[in-house]
């Protein structure tokens, strides 16, 4: 099963993801009961009303969290919110996955605020997130995910709309997205986009929930058979679109694993073969998944070499620097690409040949008997045995097959 969180138009907030899960089928009575338990662990916060009701946003029927609270606070130590969530999680009896989720989510929010304000995590204060609605959003989402058994499913996020313009909060006015949002999404693997309005579309709580549900971000829906859809309405109303978060649950149609990679390309026409050979080795050592160099012809009949590198987002900037430094290119093209890969495991085994033992690593496909031995291992063993590469590979494959039988 796959869950697609589609926030590419309306963004995401804590109440929107919670409402969309209720719309998907989560038991709202469980959520409301759990929230009232949490209320007893947070002073100066009273929930006068909490419910989930149908509402239309620009003609789209969806579910919205209806919340009335009584609070006389302007700020609160972040650790108070965390302690409330932890105590409530134990009292409610959340699953281990749900408990890990709530702890990681509130820690993400606290760490972002601490980073922005230059404070320790123990001393940081919440302002906008000081209300009990932060507890409701995080704890309620965990209860809903548990109720729907979604922690065991693959969760994918679309690129997230954050909006544009400026946003005003307790520390003044800043450009949108605000500092905390940027900290939360930094190195998360989630792609952000502006959106179509100059308003805040994604909140820190919503961002924290999202990055702790998935690291997989895709611009396109995966191949799936749709089984259910949840629509969670936000509090704001926009004329340009329905302010609704959409989550889609379905069965995947493939046994392949889908992920997103970065493809970097540049053309060079004045680089020697020695430099290119050295470049390939450096790129692979610095996180490249694959490197291809293709000859071509450019303007005025000039011969060229097209260097193409596949890597993940974490390695992209290092590889960009290498391409510029090693080839002196003046530009690199970058694009995000979807790919499907066969599920595989990386195995290792000891192989004895001619009285010598060698550690051999090999990748094996989960769905077939096919496997591939690591090139460096074959090279090392062939040199040690003073045998040809091909003969060594055949011998190793035969011995690995016998061990796997």
Buried (B, 14 or more C-beta within 10 A) or exposed (E): BBBBBBBBBBBBBBBBBBBBBBBBEBBBEBBBEBBEBBBEBBEEBEBEEBEBEEBEBEEBEBBBBBBEBEBEBEEBBBBBBBBBBBBBBEEBEBBEBBBBBBBBBBBBBBBBBBBBBEBEBEEBBBBBBBBBBBBBBBBBBBBBBBBBEBBEBBBBBBBBBBBBEEBEBEEEEEEBBBBBBBBBBEEBBBBBBBBBBEBBBBBBBBBBBBBBBBBBBBEEBBBBEEEEBBBBBBEBEBEEBBBBBBBBBBEBEEEBBBBBBBBBBBBBEEBEEEEBEEBBEBBEEBBBBEBEBEEEEEEEEEEBBBBBBBBBBEBBEBBBEBBBEBBEBEEBEEEBEEEEEEEBEEBEBEBEBEEEEBEBEBBBBEEEEEBEBBEEBBEBBBEEBEBEEEEBBEBBBEBBEEEEE
